[in-house]
Amino acid sequence: MKSFRTICAISLLLSISPSVHPHVRWFIEGKSVPDVSFSIDMINILTLIAAAGLVTVSWFFHKSKSNLLSTLLNKPLVWPCQLDWYLMVLLLNLTLVTNLMMGDFIAPNLLIHPQWIMLGIIIQFAAILVSAISISITGIALILVGIGLPLFFPTASGFDYFFEVTGVGLAYLLIGPCINRVDRKLHHHFDFLKCYNLSQLIHGAISVIRIALGLQLMALAIHNKLIQPGAALVFLQEYPFYNFMQLSGFSSFSHLNFVFAAGVFELVLGALLVAGWAPRFIALCLSIIFITTTLVSGLPEVFGHLPIFGVLIIILSAGSITPREKRKKSSE
């Protein structure tokens, strides 16, 4: 009975597992990180079983031929004039504005050298201004910034944001001609884009941004939790209320168990996004996660995750399109 209660409780992590802040290093910068490792115990085994359950459910949704499920999970939501992408641009710009006000570059834990602070301000300010003229050009700039992050910052910290920044940049490059008049004129000057029609560019942008978010989650899970659990452990010691399992009466569910569960589910959710298995269902799970974390963490979390909320809106709106449907739409 106790094992049944434990696995049921762990299953709750399907909806709120990465409550350990995805960017835990925002909160522990400068603190000593202990060298700890996971052990094989019953709780961690049950966590792996619950994660396998999530994969199974996603596979079932992905393969289901039910008309009702197909409609709920796959049918795109039609936004007038690609409004969801405009919202994505707005949310990213709000994040950049917040960074300018707080003196940050991309993220609080990416500490830029004092002599380069003005350059960081100019880059972010230029990205905001240029996005009002050309989304594609802003996308090229974001790709260059994303590639530069692991080069100009400590490799691990810079790599945490590589997929997010470059993925959004590439998605901007693809979606630009579909939502911006200037980019539509530039469309024919990009040799690798001019052979694709606008419908193909939209589907490409959605796929890129979905895969980028998945890779971002996987990178954060591996770096911040599974390989270096000490970082998330320090965070939980500072903010123990995030371990809702202990608060729910499961006293044996240690902080280290919680870090393992958060890392495993973050890794699995990211992998499922990359694989494209029921992306709307996965995006719904992630939306619950980020909304819950936002309510617990407050305003810093809101502004830090605005671009992710924009990505989730796009994935939720797009649903999923089978290869056969893609070929049909491309031929129209």
DRENNUMI-65942 format. One record per residue (C-alpha): residue number from 1; x, y, z. Coordinates in pm, whole numbers, plus 50000, padded with zeros to 5 digits. Example, Ala and Ser with C-alpha at 12.3 -4.5 7.8 and 13.67 -1.06 7.14 Angstrom:
2
<site nr="1" xx="51230" yy="49550" zz="50780"/>
<site nr="2" xx="51367" yy="49894" zz="50714"/>
***
This chain:
332
<site nr="1" xx="50000" yy="50000" zz="50000"/>
<site nr="2" xx="50282" yy="50237" zz="50086"/>
<site nr="3" xx="50455" yy="50162" zz="49754"/>
<site nr="4" xx="50128" yy="50228" zz="49571"/>
<site nr="5" xx="50090" yy="50565" zz="49747"/>
<site nr="6" xx="50449" yy="50651" zz="49663"/>
<site nr="7" xx="50420" yy="50572" zz="49292"/>
<site nr="8" xx="50092" yy="50764" zz="49272"/>
<site nr="9" xx="50259" yy="51061" zz="49435"/>
<site nr="10" xx="50554" yy="51038" zz="49200"/>
<site nr="11" xx="50309" yy="51030" zz="48911"/>
<site nr="12" xx="50205" yy="51381" zz="49014"/>
<site nr="13" xx="50547" yy="51485" zz="48892"/>
<site nr="14" xx="50411" yy="51435" zz="48540"/>
<site nr="15" xx="50247" yy="51773" zz="48580"/>
<site nr="16" xx="50475" yy="51965" zz="48815"/>
<site nr="17" xx="50805" yy="51778" zz="48825"/>
<site nr="18" xx="51056" yy="52047" zz="48728"/>
<site nr="19" xx="50944" yy="52273" zz="49012"/>
<site nr="20" xx="51313" yy="52285" zz="49086"/>
<site nr="21" xx="51378" yy="52601" zz="48889"/>
<site nr="22" xx="51486" yy="52515" zz="48531"/>
<site nr="23" xx="51754" yy="52782" zz="48564"/>
<site nr="24" xx="51856" yy="52702" zz="48921"/>
<site nr="25" xx="52183" yy="52885" zz="48862"/>
<site nr="26" xx="51991" yy="53214" zz="48858"/>
<site nr="27" xx="51942" yy="53166" zz="49232"/>
<site nr="28" xx="52266" yy="53002" zz="49346"/>
<site nr="29" xx="52524" yy="53214" zz="49164"/>
<site nr="30" xx="52831" yy="53250" zz="49383"/>
<site nr="31" xx="52734" yy="52973" zz="49625"/>
<site nr="32" xx="52943" yy="52661" zz="49682"/>
<site nr="33" xx="52802" yy="52362" zz="49495"/>
<site nr="34" xx="52858" yy="52026" zz="49670"/>
<site nr="35" xx="52977" yy="51720" zz="49479"/>
<site nr="36" xx="52691" yy="51473" zz="49526"/>
<site nr="37" xx="52562" yy="51177" zz="49328"/>
<site nr="38" xx="52239" yy="50980" zz="49303"/>
<site nr="39" xx="52191" yy="50638" zz="49457"/>
<site nr="40" xx="51970" yy="50354" zz="49341"/>
<site nr="41" xx="51677" yy="50339" zz="49582"/>
<site nr="42" xx="51311" yy="50249" zz="49558"/>
<site nr="43" xx="51195" yy="50609" zz="49516"/>
<site nr="44" xx="51427" yy="50668" zz="49220"/>
<site nr="45" xx="51321" yy="50337" zz="49066"/>
<site nr="46" xx="50954" yy="50436" zz="49100"/>
<site nr="47" xx="51041" yy="50772" zz="48942"/>
<site nr="48" xx="51181" yy="50591" zz="48638"/>
<site nr="49" xx="50865" yy="50377" zz="48620"/>
<site nr="50" xx="50645" yy="50688" zz="48629"/>
<site nr="51" xx="50859" yy="50850" zz="48358"/>
<site nr="52" xx="50817" yy="50537" zz="48145"/>
<site nr="53" xx="50442" yy="50574" zz="48202"/>
<site nr="54" xx="50455" yy="50926" zz="48061"/>
<site nr="55" xx="50638" yy="50799" zz="47752"/>
<site nr="56" xx="50376" yy="50525" zz="47710"/>
<site nr="57" xx="50086" yy="50770" zz="47736"/>
<site nr="58" xx="50249" yy="51003" zz="47484"/>
<site nr="59" xx="50312" yy="50714" zz="47244"/>
<site nr="60" xx="49947" yy="50607" zz="47279"/>
<site nr="61" xx="49826" yy="50960" zz="47202"/>
<site nr="62" xx="50069" yy="50982" zz="46911"/>
<site nr="63" xx="49949" yy="50656" zz="46756"/>
<site nr="64" xx="49580" yy="50682" zz="46850"/>
<site nr="65" xx="49333" yy="50671" zz="46560"/>
<site nr="66" xx="49045" yy="50802" zz="46770"/>
<site nr="67" xx="48872" yy="51092" zz="46594"/>
<site nr="68" xx="48812" yy="51270" zz="46925"/>
<site nr="69" xx="49174" yy="51239" zz="47038"/>
<site nr="70" xx="49297" yy="51336" zz="46693"/>
<site nr="71" xx="49087" yy="51652" zz="46704"/>
<site nr="72" xx="49194" yy="51742" zz="47057"/>
<site nr="73" xx="49564" yy="51673" zz="47005"/>
<site nr="74" xx="49627" yy="51750" zz="46639"/>
<site nr="75" xx="49379" yy="51998" zz="46496"/>
<site nr="76" xx="49549" yy="52339" zz="46465"/>
<site nr="77" xx="49394" yy="52642" zz="46631"/>
<site nr="78" xx="49359" yy="52917" zz="46374"/>
<site nr="79" xx="49490" yy="53257" zz="46485"/>
<site nr="80" xx="49409" yy="53558" zz="46266"/>
<site nr="81" xx="49718" yy="53687" zz="46082"/>
<site nr="82" xx="49952" yy="53447" zz="46267"/>
<site nr="83" xx="49880" yy="53637" zz="46589"/>
<site nr="84" xx="50048" yy="53367" zz="46801"/>
<site nr="85" xx="50382" yy="53450" zz="46639"/>
<site nr="86" xx="50333" yy="53822" zz="46697"/>
<site nr="87" xx="50267" yy="53735" zz="47061"/>
<site nr="88" xx="50591" yy="53534" zz="47067"/>
<site nr="89" xx="50783" yy="53838" zz="46937"/>
<site nr="90" xx="50614" yy="54063" zz="47194"/>
<site nr="91" xx="50699" yy="53832" zz="47486"/>
<site nr="92" xx="51063" yy="53803" zz="47380"/>
<site nr="93" xx="51086" yy="54181" zz="47345"/>
<site nr="94" xx="50939" yy="54225" zz="47694"/>
<site nr="95" xx="51211" yy="53995" zz="47826"/>
<site nr="96" xx="51478" yy="54201" zz="47651"/>
<site nr="97" xx="51329" yy="54523" zz="47791"/>
<site nr="98" xx="51337" yy="54370" zz="48139"/>
<site nr="99" xx="51701" yy="54269" zz="48086"/>
<site nr="100" xx="51786" yy="54627" zz="47991"/>
<site nr="101" xx="51615" yy="54758" zz="48305"/>
<site nr="102" xx="51789" yy="54499" zz="48529"/>
<site nr="103" xx="52128" yy="54526" zz="48360"/>
<site nr="104" xx="52126" yy="54162" zz="48245"/>
<site nr="105" xx="52235" yy="54009" zz="47916"/>
<site nr="106" xx="52007" yy="53722" zz="47806"/>
<site nr="107" xx="51991" yy="53582" zz="48163"/>
<site nr="108" xx="52091" yy="53690" zz="48517"/>
<site nr="109" xx="52363" yy="53426" zz="48552"/>
<site nr="110" xx="52539" yy="53523" zz="48228"/>
<site nr="111" xx="52775" yy="53778" zz="48380"/>
<site nr="112" xx="52915" yy="53996" zz="48104"/>
<site nr="113" xx="53257" yy="54158" zz="48147"/>
<site nr="114" xx="53225" yy="54526" zz="48250"/>
<site nr="115" xx="53396" yy="54648" zz="47934"/>
<site nr="116" xx="53136" yy="54466" zz="47723"/>
<site nr="117" xx="52827" yy="54580" zz="47913"/>
<site nr="118" xx="52751" yy="54858" zz="47664"/>
<site nr="119" xx="52777" yy="54610" zz="47376"/>
<site nr="120" xx="52527" yy="54383" zz="47553"/>
<site nr="121" xx="52289" yy="54677" zz="47594"/>
<site nr="122" xx="52325" yy="54773" zz="47227"/>
<site nr="123" xx="52265" yy="54416" zz="47105"/>
<site nr="124" xx="51943" yy="54374" zz="47307"/>
<site nr="125" xx="51817" yy="54724" zz="47228"/>
<site nr="126" xx="51889" yy="54670" zz="46857"/>
<site nr="127" xx="51704" yy="54337" zz="46862"/>
<site nr="128" xx="51393" yy="54513" zz="46996"/>
<site nr="129" xx="51408" yy="54791" zz="46735"/>
<site nr="130" xx="51493" yy="54569" zz="46437"/>
<site nr="131" xx="51209" yy="54326" zz="46519"/>
<site nr="132" xx="50964" yy="54607" zz="46441"/>
<site nr="133" xx="51110" yy="54621" zz="46089"/>
<site nr="134" xx="51228" yy="54270" zz="46006"/>
<site nr="135" xx="51169" yy="53950" zz="46202"/>
<site nr="136" xx="51409" yy="53753" zz="45983"/>
<site nr="137" xx="51701" yy="53990" zz="46038"/>
<site nr="138" xx="51635" yy="53976" zz="46412"/>
<site nr="139" xx="51642" yy="53598" zz="46376"/>
<site nr="140" xx="51986" yy="53607" zz="46211"/>
<site nr="141" xx="52113" yy="53826" zz="46497"/>
<site nr="142" xx="51972" yy="53582" zz="46756"/>
<site nr="143" xx="52140" yy="53288" zz="46581"/>
<site nr="144" xx="52475" yy="53468" zz="46594"/>
<site nr="145" xx="52425" yy="53554" zz="46963"/>
<site nr="146" xx="52325" yy="53194" zz="47041"/>
<site nr="147" xx="52635" yy="53056" zz="46869"/>
<site nr="148" xx="52848" yy="53305" zz="47061"/>
<site nr="149" xx="52713" yy="53219" zz="47406"/>
<site nr="150" xx="52927" yy="52905" zz="47466"/>
<site nr="151" xx="53226" yy="53091" zz="47323"/>
<site nr="152" xx="53214" yy="53409" zz="47531"/>
<site nr="153" xx="53071" yy="53270" zz="47856"/>
<site nr="154" xx="53168" yy="52968" zz="48066"/>
<site nr="155" xx="53084" yy="52680" zz="47834"/>
<site nr="156" xx="52830" yy="52514" zz="48065"/>
<site nr="157" xx="52637" yy="52836" zz="48140"/>
<site nr="158" xx="52644" yy="52955" zz="47780"/>
<site nr="159" xx="52530" yy="52616" zz="47652"/>
<site nr="160" xx="52225" yy="52632" zz="47883"/>
<site nr="161" xx="52079" yy="52899" zz="47654"/>
<site nr="162" xx="52228" yy="52791" zz="47320"/>
<site nr="163" xx="51926" yy="52593" zz="47194"/>
<site nr="164" xx="51672" yy="52848" zz="47318"/>
<site nr="165" xx="51836" yy="53150" zz="47155"/>
<site nr="166" xx="51945" yy="52986" zz="46829"/>
<site nr="167" xx="51616" yy="52797" zz="46799"/>
<site nr="168" xx="51407" yy="53112" zz="46836"/>
<site nr="169" xx="51643" yy="53287" zz="46593"/>
<site nr="170" xx="51603" yy="53018" zz="46327"/>
<site nr="171" xx="51226" yy="53015" zz="46381"/>
<site nr="172" xx="51222" yy="53395" zz="46338"/>
<site nr="173" xx="51419" yy="53356" zz="46012"/>
<site nr="174" xx="51162" yy="53109" zz="45879"/>
<site nr="175" xx="50844" yy="53277" zz="46002"/>
<site nr="176" xx="50950" yy="53630" zz="45904"/>
<site nr="177" xx="50822" yy="53616" zz="45543"/>
<site nr="178" xx="50487" yy="53483" zz="45672"/>
<site nr="179" xx="50413" yy="53771" zz="45910"/>
<site nr="180" xx="50621" yy="54066" zz="45791"/>
<site nr="181" xx="50596" yy="54260" zz="45466"/>
<site nr="182" xx="50964" yy="54355" zz="45460"/>
<site nr="183" xx="51068" yy="53994" zz="45518"/>
<site nr="184" xx="50836" yy="53882" zz="45239"/>
<site nr="185" xx="51037" yy="54099" zz="45000"/>
<site nr="186" xx="51363" yy="53963" zz="45142"/>
<site nr="187" xx="51233" yy="53607" zz="45107"/>
<site nr="188" xx="51354" yy="53576" zz="44747"/>
<site nr="189" xx="51705" yy="53692" zz="44841"/>
<site nr="190" xx="51762" yy="53396" zz="45077"/>
<site nr="191" xx="51864" yy="53111" zz="44846"/>
<site nr="192" xx="51780" yy="52840" zz="45100"/>
<site nr="193" xx="51435" yy="52993" zz="45167"/>
<site nr="194" xx="51307" yy="53096" zz="44825"/>
<site nr="195" xx="51238" yy="52736" zz="44719"/>
<site nr="196" xx="50984" yy="52702" zz="45004"/>
<site nr="197" xx="50634" yy="52848" zz="45004"/>
<site nr="198" xx="50491" yy="53031" zz="45305"/>
<site nr="199" xx="50299" yy="52726" zz="45430"/>
<site nr="200" xx="50619" yy="52520" zz="45436"/>
<site nr="201" xx="50802" yy="52799" zz="45619"/>
<site nr="202" xx="50530" yy="52809" zz="45887"/>
<site nr="203" xx="50552" yy="52433" zz="45945"/>
<site nr="204" xx="50932" yy="52456" zz="45948"/>
<site nr="205" xx="50927" yy="52736" zz="46207"/>
<site nr="206" xx="50692" yy="52538" zz="46431"/>
<site nr="207" xx="50911" yy="52227" zz="46408"/>
<site nr="208" xx="51227" yy="52424" zz="46480"/>
<site nr="209" xx="51087" yy="52599" zz="46784"/>
<site nr="210" xx="50940" yy="52274" zz="46921"/>
<site nr="211" xx="51268" yy="52086" zz="46880"/>
<site nr="212" xx="51466" yy="52379" zz="47022"/>
<site nr="213" xx="51255" yy="52387" zz="47339"/>
<site nr="214" xx="51292" yy="52011" zz="47373"/>
<site nr="215" xx="51670" yy="52028" zz="47339"/>
<site nr="216" xx="51678" yy="52322" zz="47582"/>
<site nr="217" xx="51492" yy="52121" zz="47847"/>
<site nr="218" xx="51716" yy="51821" zz="47791"/>
<site nr="219" xx="52031" yy="52033" zz="47824"/>
<site nr="220" xx="51906" yy="52193" zz="48147"/>
<site nr="221" xx="51803" yy="51856" zz="48290"/>
<site nr="222" xx="52140" yy="51698" zz="48214"/>
<site nr="223" xx="52357" yy="51992" zz="48319"/>
<site nr="224" xx="52168" yy="52138" zz="48614"/>
<site nr="225" xx="52024" yy="51823" zz="48767"/>
<site nr="226" xx="52143" yy="51484" zz="48644"/>
<site nr="227" xx="52517" yy="51545" zz="48593"/>
<site nr="228" xx="52556" yy="51814" zz="48860"/>
<site nr="229" xx="52274" yy="51754" zz="49110"/>
<site nr="230" xx="52458" yy="51965" zz="49366"/>
<site nr="231" xx="52338" yy="52288" zz="49199"/>
<site nr="232" xx="51969" yy="52195" zz="49228"/>
<site nr="233" xx="52029" yy="52051" zz="49576"/>
<site nr="234" xx="52166" yy="52386" zz="49698"/>
<site nr="235" xx="51862" yy="52555" zz="49547"/>
<site nr="236" xx="51626" yy="52320" zz="49735"/>
<site nr="237" xx="51813" yy="52374" zz="50059"/>
<site nr="238" xx="51757" yy="52748" zz="50012"/>
<site nr="239" xx="51394" yy="52705" zz="49903"/>
<site nr="240" xx="51275" yy="52373" zz="50057"/>
<site nr="241" xx="50907" yy="52447" zz="49986"/>
<site nr="242" xx="50968" yy="52346" zz="49623"/>
<site nr="243" xx="50992" yy="51984" zz="49738"/>
<site nr="244" xx="50615" yy="51950" zz="49755"/>
<site nr="245" xx="50652" yy="51575" zz="49809"/>
<site nr="246" xx="50790" yy="51631" zz="50160"/>
<site nr="247" xx="50524" yy="51892" zz="50226"/>
<site nr="248" xx="50263" yy="51634" zz="50121"/>
<site nr="249" xx="50377" yy="51399" zz="50398"/>
<site nr="250" xx="50629" yy="51185" zz="50209"/>
<site nr="251" xx="50917" yy="51259" zz="50447"/>
<site nr="252" xx="51135" yy="50989" zz="50288"/>
<site nr="253" xx="51129" yy="51180" zz="49958"/>
<site nr="254" xx="51461" yy="51360" zz="50005"/>
<site nr="255" xx="51571" yy="51673" zz="49823"/>
<site nr="256" xx="51811" yy="51457" zz="49622"/>
<site nr="257" xx="51523" yy="51227" zz="49522"/>
<site nr="258" xx="51331" yy="51533" zz="49410"/>
<site nr="259" xx="51625" yy="51662" zz="49203"/>
<site nr="260" xx="51647" yy="51321" zz="49033"/>
<site nr="261" xx="51273" yy="51318" zz="48960"/>
<site nr="262" xx="51282" yy="51674" zz="48825"/>
<site nr="263" xx="51580" yy="51594" zz="48602"/>
<site nr="264" xx="51430" yy="51271" zz="48469"/>
<site nr="265" xx="51094" yy="51425" zz="48383"/>
<site nr="266" xx="51249" yy="51736" zz="48234"/>
<site nr="267" xx="51470" yy="51513" zz="48019"/>
<site nr="268" xx="51175" yy="51294" zz="47913"/>
<site nr="269" xx="50946" yy="51588" zz="47835"/>
<site nr="270" xx="51221" yy="51747" zz="47627"/>
<site nr="271" xx="51289" yy="51423" zz="47439"/>
<site nr="272" xx="50918" yy="51378" zz="47365"/>
<site nr="273" xx="50903" yy="51730" zz="47221"/>
<site nr="274" xx="51202" yy="51655" zz="47000"/>
<site nr="275" xx="51041" yy="51329" zz="46887"/>
<site nr="276" xx="50712" yy="51507" zz="46816"/>
<site nr="277" xx="50500" yy="51260" zz="47012"/>
<site nr="278" xx="50172" yy="51436" zz="47099"/>
<site nr="279" xx="50336" yy="51781" zz="47122"/>
<site nr="280" xx="50014" yy="51952" zz="47229"/>
<site nr="281" xx="49981" yy="51714" zz="47525"/>
<site nr="282" xx="50346" yy="51768" zz="47621"/>
<site nr="283" xx="50310" yy="52145" zz="47582"/>
<site nr="284" xx="50004" yy="52133" zz="47808"/>
<site nr="285" xx="50207" yy="51947" zz="48075"/>
<site nr="286" xx="50485" yy="52204" zz="48044"/>
<site nr="287" xx="50238" yy="52493" zz="48063"/>
<site nr="288" xx="50108" yy="52358" zz="48395"/>
<site nr="289" xx="50468" yy="52322" zz="48515"/>
<site nr="290" xx="50573" yy="52676" zz="48426"/>
<site nr="291" xx="50251" yy="52836" zz="48550"/>
<site nr="292" xx="50288" yy="52652" zz="48882"/>
<site nr="293" xx="50654" yy="52751" zz="48911"/>
<site nr="294" xx="50566" yy="53111" zz="48824"/>
<site nr="295" xx="50303" yy="53127" zz="49098"/>
<site nr="296" xx="50553" yy="52993" zz="49351"/>
<site nr="297" xx="50854" yy="53199" zz="49241"/>
<site nr="298" xx="50695" yy="53535" zz="49162"/>
<site nr="299" xx="50786" yy="53807" zz="48913"/>
<site nr="300" xx="51148" yy="53709" zz="48836"/>
<site nr="301" xx="51017" yy="53378" zz="48707"/>
<site nr="302" xx="50749" yy="53550" zz="48496"/>
<site nr="303" xx="50992" yy="53768" zz="48302"/>
<site nr="304" xx="51254" yy="53495" zz="48272"/>
<site nr="305" xx="51007" yy="53253" zz="48116"/>
<site nr="306" xx="50809" yy="53485" zz="47889"/>
<site nr="307" xx="50977" yy="53351" zz="47571"/>
<site nr="308" xx="50903" yy="52993" zz="47681"/>
<site nr="309" xx="50537" yy="53085" zz="47734"/>
<site nr="310" xx="50541" yy="53223" zz="47378"/>
<site nr="311" xx="50687" yy="52897" zz="47245"/>
<site nr="312" xx="50429" yy="52692" zz="47435"/>
<site nr="313" xx="50145" yy="52902" zz="47291"/>
<site nr="314" xx="50273" yy="52827" zz="46941"/>
<site nr="315" xx="50305" yy="52452" zz="47007"/>
<site nr="316" xx="49961" yy="52437" zz="47173"/>
<site nr="317" xx="49812" yy="52622" zz="46877"/>
<site nr="318" xx="49984" yy="52411" zz="46612"/>
<site nr="319" xx="49893" yy="52068" zz="46747"/>
<site nr="320" xx="50069" yy="51814" zz="46529"/>
<site nr="321" xx="50062" yy="51737" zz="46160"/>
<site nr="322" xx="50134" yy="51391" zz="46025"/>
<site nr="323" xx="50381" yy="51351" zz="45736"/>
<site nr="324" xx="50092" yy="51269" zz="45502"/>
<site nr="325" xx="49911" yy="51590" zz="45597"/>
<site nr="326" xx="50235" yy="51785" zz="45552"/>
<site nr="327" xx="50279" yy="51654" zz="45197"/>
<site nr="328" xx="49918" yy="51736" zz="45116"/>
<site nr="329" xx="49950" yy="52092" zz="45243"/>
<site nr="330" xx="50281" yy="52140" zz="45060"/>
<site nr="331" xx="50125" yy="52039" zz="44729"/>
<site nr="332" xx="49839" yy="52286" zz="44760"/>
***
